[in-house]
Amino acid sequence: MVKHKRDDYVLSTKVGRIILDEIETGQREFGEKGGLFEFGLPNKIIYDYSADGTKRSIDDSLKRMGVDRFDFVWIHDIAQDFHGDEWLSQFEIARKGAMRTLDQLRDEGVIKGWGLGVNRVEPVELTLGLSNVRPDGMLLAGRYSLLDHESALQRLMPLAEEKGVGIVVGGPYSSGILAGGIHFEYAEYSPAIIAKVDRIKALADQYSMPIKAAALQFALAHPAAVAAIPGASKQQRIREDLDAINTEVPDDFWRDLRKSGSVAANAPLPIDR
């Protein structure tokens, strides 16, 4: 039973990995996140950022999801954390293949837009510097949060503003550590990270507000940020995220946060608008 008409929602997908029918044996290797997919389906997965691979990935996703179109397409994980020293060669395949293909699909009206979906700043900067492709947005995970925003803040966010390309902030809770979890960057947190979290949480407690509100509203305060993906693991978390974005955070909290050195001095805050 169809509950919503297709025009009632925005639907995106990712390209870059092809899921094969054959079953894979042994441990999957995905760069520094080797165990990230250990509980996923055992189907063999290959990387393919070519034009043909991009079209196949979209077609496969359409069939699996039972829909007739996607609005937005992300070129997924074309960065150092998944490809190591080979990432630039994979990026070049994507530049000639996936990027040009998605440009064409967008211009033909098949999709509404495309961009990268990555955990690193460098491929986004590189793509925004290209003259022969025209991305519409970028999904950057983990690089613009309360705990890690320096690399994106200095060059990428100003460049995105200059190019008129919006940034979707993925992972504003830094893999969960800012939402009561134990992970930062897909691994258990370090003493230095938990010390920083404790300082921010103590300040949030002082103002009787959840740390999630600070994390989410900080991520969206930059003019280049157009949306955030909290990554809710349960249905009730969605309500928590909505409450967090609607929480009235006192101006003095943001002033004290900046004074404490917990965020970069030039990081935009909601009080700067």
Secondary structure, DSSP 4 states (H G I P E B T S, - for coil): ---S-GGGS--EEEESEEEEEEEP-S----GGGTTTTTTS--EEEEE--SHHHHHHHHHHHHHHHT-S--SEEEEE--SHHHHGGGHHHHHHHHIIIIIHHHHHHHHTTSSSEEEEEES-SHHHHHHHT-SS----EEEEESSSSSSS-HHIIIIIHHHHHHHT-EEEEE-TTGGGGGGT-SEETTEEPPHHHHHHHHHHHHHHHHTT--HHHHHHHHHT-STTEEEEE---SSHHHHHHHHHHHH----HHHHHHHHHTTSS-TTS--GGG-
